[in-house]
Amino acid sequence: MRATVALCNSFRTPLIRFVGKRSVPKSVDHTPRVHPASPTGNLPDSFAAYRAKAQQHGPLGRAQFTGGTSGASLGPVRPSPGEFFDRAELPTRFGRLLLTDAEIEAIETGGASMYA
């Protein structure tokens, strides 16, 4: 009990120490700038113009969200050459390895069955 009382009465001191007073910059430049790794090197005219051209798992246009078009009207979805949608479509060399009963038992017992 005495240890708990001693812990409750002590106060916590932070382990990090800051040097000097806190200073807020007097002027911060918030003008938009192009990211150094930007592929185009220029800013979009407006967010609406950017959103009209942007893609994230498909077009971000408003027509899709209003229910005006169905998924079937967009056409079939096919992978590009060299791309696969499922692991089963890959060549057999990339398939799953089949485990023998001895290997399964060794995994389940943590290897103890190999020495018993």
Disulfide bonds with the S-S distance in Angstrom:
none
